[in-house]
Amino acid sequence: MSGDSSGVPNRAVTLREVADLAGVSVATASNALSGTRKVGAQTVQRVVDAAAQLGYRRNEVARSLRTGLRNTIGVVVPDVTNPFFSEIVKEIEGRANALHWSVVLCNTSFDIAREASYLARLISSADGVLLFSTAPDDAAVDPLIRLGVPVVAGDEPILVPGVGSVVSDNEGGALLAARHLYEAGGRVFGLIDGPPTMATARARVAGFLRGLESSGLTVAPEHHVRVPYSLEGGREGMRQLLQSTTPVDAVFTCTDMQAIGAVFEAVDRGRRIPDDLLVCGFDDISWSSRIHPSLTTLHQDAERIARRAFDMLVSMILEGAEPSTIVLPVDLVERESTRRRPG
């Protein structure tokens, strides 16, 4: 097979060649690249890798130059019902509408296989992708970059050359939480962690532990629990903490959804917040100021994340701009859940 100096073949690559290289049927390769039917995440990865290796995408792009851009971006989020991601989607849709662009919204429900399927589908239907990942995985994103699809990661960083990122200072924010809980009177700390695949969880845990270390404190193994990023996950995390042999008097959660669930569970079990249990979350979603007691949290600016990520992606699509990494500051918002009465 002859090709140019970049290794891309001069003739059009067929779907049969992609399927053969991936070791699957033509039908499976078609479904993996279009997302029309469910295909296993590992199979999708093999097909996308094969397409990238053979230059399949490049030939499609060459044929599409007659009509120009699709004026469509893909937005992949893990939980569209979470107010944090709802704010992000709203901001992106508003900015896309101003450009007369369409948005393809993909809700993964924290399903890794579903995320892989959506990414494969967007290869042939979108000019670029804003990825708020369920499981930031270099292997899942690298083929899109090799296929020429601009990608900007939001909230969850993805450290792949060619991928832009707009994230919050997760470690620094969690460090503020640790110091605040200590100053508010906490001495026995509970930590409600998130899924191990989430970079935000790892950074927030690291920052919280570092903040405690500055006061000569730590979190006992029995007081460090890992649960999903959800309200029910927060309930489960609090149930585990309240069953420990040594009661905690201060709890940090990696998200507000977890914190709200934890508050509900603690109140249901007779704990008084903040009188005998301090709780701090992370995100500052709209619900945080509306529950009782209102939730102390770290404010990350969802609209700003969406705006900066969208603008970066559009520049990459229209101007061929280089991706960059933007880290936005977070602020502690003190509310009733850590405000103990004197005495």
C-alpha positions, 0 to 999 in steps of 0.5 A: 500500500503506497502512502505519503510521508506521514504514513497515511494511505493515498487511497481511501481506507475501507471499513473492511480493512479497519474491521480486519485489523481490529479482528471484528466483523464489518458490522461490529466495526460499523456499530463501534464507529457509529454507536448505533448499537451497543458494543463492548468498551474494549471492542470499541477501543480496538476499532477506534485504534485500528481506524486511527492507525489506518487513517480512516478518519482522515479520508472521511474528513477529505470527503467532507471538505465539500460541505465544510464543518458540521457546526456540531459539538459533542458534550459528554457528561457523567450525570445530567441530573446533577446541578453542577453539570446542568449548569455546564450544559446550559452555558455550553448550549447558550454559547453554541446557539449564539454561533448557530451550532448544534450540541449533541448531549451524551449522558454516560451515567458514570458508565465507562462502556457508554462513554466509549460508545459515545466518543466513537459515535462523535468521531463521525458526527461532531467537529469537536468534543467537550468531555466531562469524563466518567473515567479519564483514560488516556487510551480512550482519548488518544485515538480521537486526537490521532483521528483529528478530532479536537477534544477539551476536557472539563472538570476531570483533567486528561493528561494526553498531548493534544487534549485541552483542559479546564479544571478547578484547583481541586487539591488547593480547595480541599486543603482549604476545607481541611483547615476550615473544619479544624478551625471550626472545631473538628478533631476526628475527621471522616473522609467520603471519597469518590470513585478511584477512576475520578482524578478530581477525587484523588486530587481532593483527597490529597489536598484534604490530607495535606491540609490536616497534616499541617495541623498534625492530624490525619484520617484513620483508615476506618474513617476513609470511605469510597462511594459513588459521586451521588446523593445515595453514595453520600448516604452510604458513606455516612452510614459507614462512618457512623458505624465506626468504633470511634465517632467522627465530629467532622466530615469532608466529602468530595462532592456536594451531592455526597455531602447532601446525602451524608447530611440527610443520613446523619439527621435521620440517625439523630445526629445534629449538624453542626452541633455535634457533626461538621460537614463540608462538601465541594462544588457549591451546586444550587441545592447547597444553599437551599437545604437545612442546614445549608451546606458549607462547600468549596465553590467552583465556577461551573459557568466559567469552566463551561465558557472557557472550555467551549471557547478553547474548543471553538478556537481549536476547531476554527483556527487550529489553535493549540490546546492549553491547560487552565486551572481555575481557583475555588473559594470556601463558602461557609454556611450553617453546616460548619457554623457551631454556636458558642459554647 
